[in-house]
């Protein structure tokens, strides 16, 4: 499990690239798809 802090830089950068970047890309894609769309409130 990733604890942060980059104490084991190689392992943690690999984790970040394989687990975190896809999530960020998904968020960016969802945001770019919704540009110009009406805002929706979330619960």
PQR file with spaces between the fields and no chain letter, atoms N, CA, C, O and H, PARSE charges and radii, in Angstrom:
ATOM       1  N    UNK     1       0.845   -1.184    0.000 -0.4000 1.5000
ATOM       2  CA   UNK     1       0.000    0.000    0.000 -0.0000 2.0000
ATOM       3  C    UNK     1       0.880    1.232    0.000  0.5500 1.7000
ATOM       4  O    UNK     1       1.921    1.274    0.655 -0.5500 1.4000
ATOM       5  N    UNK     2       0.447    2.230   -0.742 -0.4000 1.5000
ATOM       6  CA   UNK     2       1.226    3.448   -0.874 -0.0000 2.0000
ATOM       7  C    UNK     2       1.012    4.344    0.323  0.5500 1.7000
ATOM       8  O    UNK     2      -0.120    4.729    0.618 -0.5500 1.4000
ATOM       9  H    UNK     2      -0.399    2.196   -1.274  0.4000 1.0000
ATOM      10  N    UNK     3       2.091    4.683    1.019 -0.4000 1.5000
ATOM      11  CA   UNK     3       1.986    5.534    2.196 -0.0000 2.0000
ATOM      12  C    UNK     3       2.400    6.966    1.899  0.5500 1.7000
ATOM      13  O    UNK     3       2.222    7.846    2.741 -0.5500 1.4000
ATOM      14  H    UNK     3       3.010    4.371    0.779  0.4000 1.0000
ATOM      15  N    UNK     4       2.946    7.211    0.722 -0.4000 1.5000
ATOM      16  CA   UNK     4       3.360    8.559    0.363 -0.0000 2.0000
ATOM      17  C    UNK     4       4.729    8.901    0.903  0.5500 1.7000
ATOM      18  O    UNK     4       5.335    8.110    1.626 -0.5500 1.4000
ATOM      19  H    UNK     4       3.091    6.496    0.038  0.4000 1.0000
ATOM      20  N    UNK     5       5.204   10.045    0.564 -0.4000 1.5000
ATOM      21  CA   UNK     5       6.472   10.527    1.070 -0.0000 2.0000
ATOM      22  C    UNK     5       7.669   10.170    0.217  0.5500 1.7000
ATOM      23  O    UNK     5       8.756   10.705    0.438 -0.5500 1.4000
ATOM      24  H    UNK     5       4.712   10.688   -0.023  0.4000 1.0000
ATOM      25  N    UNK     6       7.510    9.299   -0.734 -0.4000 1.5000
ATOM      26  CA   UNK     6       8.581    8.896   -1.646 -0.0000 2.0000
ATOM      27  C    UNK     6       9.834    8.416   -0.919  0.5500 1.7000
ATOM      28  O    UNK     6      10.952    8.758   -1.307 -0.5500 1.4000
ATOM      29  H    UNK     6       6.628    8.865   -0.914  0.4000 1.0000
ATOM      30  N    UNK     7       9.644    7.622    0.139 -0.4000 1.5000
ATOM      31  CA   UNK     7      10.785    7.066    0.847 -0.0000 2.0000
ATOM      32  C    UNK     7      11.446    5.955    0.032  0.5500 1.7000
ATOM      33  O    UNK     7      12.662    5.770    0.090 -0.5500 1.4000
ATOM      34  H    UNK     7       8.736    7.344    0.453  0.4000 1.0000
ATOM      35  N    UNK     8      10.642    5.225   -0.720 -0.4000 1.5000
ATOM      36  CA   UNK     8      11.152    4.212   -1.651 -0.0000 2.0000
ATOM      37  C    UNK     8      10.788    4.710   -3.045  0.5500 1.7000
ATOM      38  O    UNK     8       9.833    4.235   -3.659 -0.5500 1.4000
ATOM      39  H    UNK     8       9.654    5.375   -0.767  0.4000 1.0000
ATOM      40  N    UNK     9      11.549    5.656   -3.522 -0.4000 1.5000
ATOM      41  CA   UNK     9      11.199    6.421   -4.710 -0.0000 2.0000
ATOM      42  C    UNK     9      10.824    5.547   -5.893  0.5500 1.7000
ATOM      43  O    UNK     9       9.777    5.771   -6.500 -0.5500 1.4000
ATOM      44  H    UNK     9      12.325    6.042   -3.023  0.4000 1.0000
ATOM      45  N    UNK    10      11.628    4.570   -6.239 -0.4000 1.5000
ATOM      46  CA   UNK    10      11.369    3.753   -7.427 -0.0000 2.0000
ATOM      47  C    UNK    10      10.026    3.030   -7.324  0.5500 1.7000
ATOM      48  O    UNK    10       9.233    3.059   -8.264 -0.5500 1.4000
ATOM      49  H    UNK    10      12.478    4.387   -5.746  0.4000 1.0000
ATOM      50  N    UNK    11       9.772    2.388   -6.198 -0.4000 1.5000
ATOM      51  CA   UNK    11       8.514    1.671   -6.011 -0.0000 2.0000
ATOM      52  C    UNK    11       7.323    2.621   -6.023  0.5500 1.7000
ATOM      53  O    UNK    11       6.286    2.328   -6.618 -0.5500 1.4000
ATOM      54  H    UNK    11      10.417    2.365   -5.434  0.4000 1.0000
ATOM      55  N    UNK    12       7.483    3.756   -5.363 -0.4000 1.5000
ATOM      56  CA   UNK    12       6.375    4.681   -5.244 -0.0000 2.0000
ATOM      57  C    UNK    12       6.081    5.396   -6.554  0.5500 1.7000
ATOM      58  O    UNK    12       4.917    5.675   -6.845 -0.5500 1.4000
ATOM      59  H    UNK    12       8.326    3.995   -4.881  0.4000 1.0000
ATOM      60  N    UNK    13       7.089    5.698   -7.343 -0.4000 1.5000
ATOM      61  CA   UNK    13       6.842    6.350   -8.621 -0.0000 2.0000
ATOM      62  C    UNK    13       6.169    5.369   -9.582  0.5500 1.7000
ATOM      63  O    UNK    13       5.336    5.772  -10.394 -0.5500 1.4000
ATOM      64  H    UNK    13       8.034    5.472   -7.106  0.4000 1.0000
ATOM      65  N    UNK    14       6.520    4.098   -9.496 -0.4000 1.5000
ATOM      66  CA   UNK    14       5.849    3.086  -10.306 -0.0000 2.0000
ATOM      67  C    UNK    14       4.385    2.954   -9.890  0.5500 1.7000
ATOM      68  O    UNK    14       3.502    2.845  -10.741 -0.5500 1.4000
ATOM      69  H    UNK    14       7.196    3.771   -8.837  0.4000 1.0000
ATOM      70  N    UNK    15       4.131    2.964   -8.593 -0.4000 1.5000
ATOM      71  CA   UNK    15       2.755    2.907   -8.100 -0.0000 2.0000
ATOM      72  C    UNK    15       1.974    4.111   -8.589  0.5500 1.7000
ATOM      73  O    UNK    15       0.852    3.972   -9.077 -0.5500 1.4000
ATOM      74  H    UNK    15       4.848    3.052   -7.901  0.4000 1.0000
ATOM      75  N    UNK    16       2.557    5.283   -8.462 -0.4000 1.5000
ATOM      76  CA   UNK    16       1.881    6.503   -8.887 -0.0000 2.0000
ATOM      77  C    UNK    16       1.528    6.431  -10.366  0.5500 1.7000
ATOM      78  O    UNK    16       0.413    6.771  -10.763 -0.5500 1.4000
ATOM      79  H    UNK    16       3.468    5.396   -8.066  0.4000 1.0000
ATOM      80  N    UNK    17       2.482    5.986  -11.178 -0.4000 1.5000
ATOM      81  CA   UNK    17       2.242    5.898  -12.613 -0.0000 2.0000
ATOM      82  C    UNK    17       1.203    4.868  -12.989  0.5500 1.7000
ATOM      83  O    UNK    17       0.431    5.080  -13.925 -0.5500 1.4000
ATOM      84  H    UNK    17       3.387    5.710  -10.856  0.4000 1.0000
ATOM      85  N    UNK    18       1.168    3.758  -12.279 -0.4000 1.5000
ATOM      86  CA   UNK    18       0.239    2.689  -12.649 -0.0000 2.0000
ATOM      87  C    UNK    18      -1.142    2.849  -12.020  0.5500 1.7000
ATOM      88  O    UNK    18      -2.130    2.384  -12.588 -0.5500 1.4000
ATOM      89  H    UNK    18       1.794    3.586  -11.519  0.4000 1.0000
ATOM      90  N    UNK    19      -1.228    3.487  -10.878 -0.4000 1.5000
ATOM      91  CA   UNK    19      -2.504    3.578  -10.164 -0.0000 2.0000
ATOM      92  C    UNK    19      -3.110    4.981  -10.177  0.5500 1.7000
ATOM      93  O    UNK    19      -4.319    5.130  -10.356 -0.5500 1.4000
ATOM      94  H    UNK    19      -0.425    3.865  -10.416  0.4000 1.0000
ATOM      95  N    UNK    20      -2.291    5.996   -9.992 -0.4000 1.5000
ATOM      96  CA   UNK    20      -2.828    7.340   -9.836 -0.0000 2.0000
ATOM      97  C    UNK    20      -3.039    8.051  -11.173  0.5500 1.7000
ATOM      98  O    UNK    20      -4.072    8.692  -11.368 -0.5500 1.4000
ATOM      99  H    UNK    20      -1.309    5.874   -9.847  0.4000 1.0000
ATOM     100  N    UNK    21      -2.092    7.953  -12.085 -0.4000 1.5000
ATOM     101  CA   UNK    21      -2.228    8.650  -13.357 -0.0000 2.0000
ATOM     102  C    UNK    21      -3.467    8.239  -14.133  0.5500 1.7000
ATOM     103  O    UNK    21      -4.130    9.109  -14.697 -0.5500 1.4000
ATOM     104  H    UNK    21      -1.253    7.432  -11.927  0.4000 1.0000
ATOM     105  N    UNK    22      -3.817    6.957  -14.192 -0.4000 1.5000
ATOM     106  CA   UNK    22      -5.061    6.615  -14.892 -0.0000 2.0000
ATOM     107  C    UNK    22      -6.293    7.284  -14.270  0.5500 1.7000
ATOM     108  O    UNK    22      -7.211    7.676  -14.990 -0.5500 1.4000
ATOM     109  H    UNK    22      -3.279    6.249  -13.734  0.4000 1.0000
ATOM     110  N    UNK    23      -6.315    7.414  -12.953 -0.4000 1.5000
ATOM     111  CA   UNK    23      -7.436    8.085  -12.296 -0.0000 2.0000
ATOM     112  C    UNK    23      -7.490    9.561  -12.674  0.5500 1.7000
ATOM     113  O    UNK    23      -8.562   10.101  -12.947 -0.5500 1.4000
ATOM     114  H    UNK    23      -5.569    7.096  -12.369  0.4000 1.0000
ATOM     115  N    UNK    24      -6.331   10.208  -12.687 -0.4000 1.5000
ATOM     116  CA   UNK    24      -6.264   11.618  -13.064 -0.0000 2.0000
ATOM     117  C    UNK    24      -6.708   11.793  -14.512  0.5500 1.7000
ATOM     118  O    UNK    24      -7.442   12.729  -14.829 -0.5500 1.4000
ATOM     119  H    UNK    24      -5.460    9.769  -12.466  0.4000 1.0000
ATOM     120  N    UNK    25      -6.271   10.906  -15.382 -0.4000 1.5000
ATOM     121  CA   UNK    25      -6.662   10.989  -16.787 -0.0000 2.0000
ATOM     122  C    UNK    25      -8.165   10.786  -16.954  0.5500 1.7000
ATOM     123  O    UNK    25      -8.791   11.460  -17.772 -0.5500 1.4000
ATOM     124  H    UNK    25      -5.674   10.145  -15.124  0.4000 1.0000
ATOM     125  N    UNK    26      -8.748    9.869  -16.190 -0.4000 1.5000
ATOM     126  CA   UNK    26     -10.193    9.658  -16.243 -0.0000 2.0000
ATOM     127  C    UNK    26     -10.942   10.917  -15.806  0.5500 1.7000
ATOM     128  O    UNK    26     -11.933   11.298  -16.429 -0.5500 1.4000
ATOM     129  H    UNK    26      -8.240    9.322  -15.525  0.4000 1.0000
ATOM     130  N    UNK    27     -10.475   11.555  -14.748 -0.4000 1.5000
ATOM     131  CA   UNK    27     -11.104   12.781  -14.264 -0.0000 2.0000
ATOM     132  C    UNK    27     -10.986   13.882  -15.310  0.5500 1.7000
ATOM     133  O    UNK    27     -11.956   14.586  -15.589 -0.5500 1.4000
ATOM     134  H    UNK    27      -9.670   11.245  -14.242  0.4000 1.0000
ATOM     135  N    UNK    28      -9.791   14.029  -15.890 -0.4000 1.5000
ATOM     136  CA   UNK    28      -9.602   15.047  -16.921 -0.0000 2.0000
ATOM     137  C    UNK    28     -10.518   14.797  -18.114  0.5500 1.7000
ATOM     138  O    UNK    28     -11.106   15.737  -18.647 -0.5500 1.4000
ATOM     139  H    UNK    28      -9.003   13.456  -15.663  0.4000 1.0000
ATOM     140  N    UNK    29     -10.645   13.552  -18.534 -0.4000 1.5000
ATOM     141  CA   UNK    29     -11.504   13.218  -19.673 -0.0000 2.0000
ATOM     142  C    UNK    29     -12.958   13.528  -19.345  0.5500 1.7000
ATOM     143  O    UNK    29     -13.679   14.067  -20.185 -0.5500 1.4000
ATOM     144  H    UNK    29     -10.167   12.788  -18.101  0.4000 1.0000
ATOM     145  N    UNK    30     -13.398   13.196  -18.141 -0.4000 1.5000
ATOM     146  CA   UNK    30     -14.780   13.472  -17.746 -0.0000 2.0000
ATOM     147  C    UNK    30     -15.039   14.967  -17.703  0.5500 1.7000
ATOM     148  O    UNK    30     -16.108   15.429  -18.100 -0.5500 1.4000
ATOM     149  H    UNK    30     -12.813   12.759  -17.459  0.4000 1.0000
ATOM     150  N    UNK    31     -14.054   15.731  -17.218 -0.4000 1.5000
ATOM     151  CA   UNK    31     -14.220   17.180  -17.161 -0.0000 2.0000
ATOM     152  C    UNK    31     -14.240   17.795  -18.550  0.5500 1.7000
ATOM     153  O    UNK    31     -15.023   18.709  -18.807 -0.5500 1.4000
ATOM     154  H    UNK    31     -13.185   15.356  -16.895  0.4000 1.0000
ATOM     155  N    UNK    32     -13.403   17.316  -19.437 -0.4000 1.5000
ATOM     156  CA   UNK    32     -13.366   17.879  -20.787 -0.0000 2.0000
ATOM     157  C    UNK    32     -14.632   17.510  -21.554  0.5500 1.7000
ATOM     158  O    UNK    32     -15.086   18.279  -22.401 -0.5500 1.4000
ATOM     159  H    UNK    32     -12.767   16.574  -19.228  0.4000 1.0000
ATOM     160  N    UNK    33     -15.209   16.338  -21.265 -0.4000 1.5000
ATOM     161  CA   UNK    33     -16.470   15.941  -21.890 -0.0000 2.0000
ATOM     162  C    UNK    33     -17.637   16.805  -21.423  0.5500 1.7000
ATOM     163  O    UNK    33     -18.623   16.975  -22.140 -0.5500 1.4000
ATOM     164  H    UNK    33     -14.840   15.713  -20.577  0.4000 1.0000
ATOM     165  N    UNK    34     -17.512   17.348  -20.209 -0.4000 1.5000
ATOM     166  CA   UNK    34     -18.624   18.107  -19.648 -0.0000 2.0000
ATOM     167  C    UNK    34     -18.487   19.605  -19.857  0.5500 1.7000
ATOM     168  O    UNK    34     -19.320   20.366  -19.366 -0.5500 1.4000
ATOM     169  H    UNK    34     -16.710   17.210  -19.627  0.4000 1.0000
ATOM     170  N    UNK    35     -17.460   20.051  -20.572 -0.4000 1.5000
ATOM     171  CA   UNK    35     -17.299   21.489  -20.823 -0.0000 2.0000
ATOM     172  C    UNK    35     -18.500   21.966  -21.634  0.5500 1.7000
ATOM     173  O    UNK    35     -18.832   21.410  -22.681 -0.5500 1.4000
ATOM     174  H    UNK    35     -16.783   19.433  -20.971  0.4000 1.0000
ATOM     175  N    UNK    36     -19.130   22.995  -21.125 -0.4000 1.5000
ATOM     176  CA   UNK    36     -20.300   23.534  -21.794 -0.0000 2.0000
ATOM     177  C    UNK    36     -21.597   22.874  -21.368  0.5500 1.7000
ATOM     178  O    UNK    36     -22.675   23.373  -21.691 -0.5500 1.4000
ATOM     179  H    UNK    36     -18.861   23.446  -20.274  0.4000 1.0000
ATOM     180  N    UNK    37     -21.517   21.770  -20.656 -0.4000 1.5000
ATOM     181  CA   UNK    37     -22.720   21.100  -20.178 -0.0000 2.0000
ATOM     182  C    UNK    37     -23.190   21.770  -18.892  0.5500 1.7000
ATOM     183  O    UNK    37     -22.374   22.330  -18.160 -0.5500 1.4000
ATOM     184  H    UNK    37     -20.641   21.364  -20.394  0.4000 1.0000
ATOM     185  N    UNK    38     -24.467   21.724  -18.608 -0.4000 1.5000
ATOM     186  CA   UNK    38     -24.964   22.314  -17.360 -0.0000 2.0000
ATOM     187  C    UNK    38     -24.357   21.623  -16.155  0.5500 1.7000
ATOM     188  O    UNK    38     -24.107   20.417  -16.180 -0.5500 1.4000
ATOM     189  H    UNK    38     -25.130   21.269  -19.203  0.4000 1.0000
ATOM     190  N    UNK    39     -24.126   22.377  -15.120 -0.4000 1.5000
ATOM     191  CA   UNK    39     -23.581   21.818  -13.877 -0.0000 2.0000
ATOM     192  C    UNK    39     -24.629   20.967  -13.187  0.5500 1.7000
ATOM     193  O    UNK    39     -25.820   21.275  -13.228 -0.5500 1.4000
ATOM     194  H    UNK    39     -24.330   23.356  -15.100  0.4000 1.0000
ATOM     195  N    UNK    40     -24.180   19.899  -12.556 -0.4000 1.5000
ATOM     196  CA   UNK    40     -25.077   19.029  -11.804 -0.0000 2.0000
ATOM     197  C    UNK    40     -24.600   18.966  -10.366  0.5500 1.7000
ATOM     198  O    UNK    40     -23.406   18.821  -10.102 -0.5500 1.4000
ATOM     199  H    UNK    40     -23.212   19.649  -12.523  0.4000 1.0000
ATOM     200  N    UNK    41     -25.532   19.076   -9.445 -0.4000 1.5000
ATOM     201  CA   UNK    41     -25.199   18.981   -8.032 -0.0000 2.0000
ATOM     202  C    UNK    41     -25.042   17.516   -7.650  0.5500 1.7000
ATOM     203  O    UNK    41     -25.755   16.651   -8.159 -0.5500 1.4000
ATOM     204  H    UNK    41     -26.502   19.194   -9.659  0.4000 1.0000
ATOM     205  N    UNK    42     -24.105   17.249   -6.754 -0.4000 1.5000
ATOM     206  CA   UNK    42     -23.938   15.884   -6.261 -0.0000 2.0000
ATOM     207  C    UNK    42     -24.341   15.837   -4.789  0.5500 1.7000
ATOM     208  O    UNK    42     -24.252   16.835   -4.074 -0.5500 1.4000
ATOM     209  H    UNK    42     -23.526   17.951   -6.341  0.4000 1.0000
ATOM     210  N    UNK    43     -24.775   14.686   -4.362 -0.4000 1.5000
ATOM     211  CA   UNK    43     -25.252   14.540   -2.986 -0.0000 2.0000
ATOM     212  C    UNK    43     -24.112   14.317   -2.045  0.5500 1.7000
ATOM     213  O    UNK    43     -24.325   14.172   -0.841 -0.5500 1.4000
ATOM     214  H    UNK    43     -24.848   13.875   -4.943  0.4000 1.0000
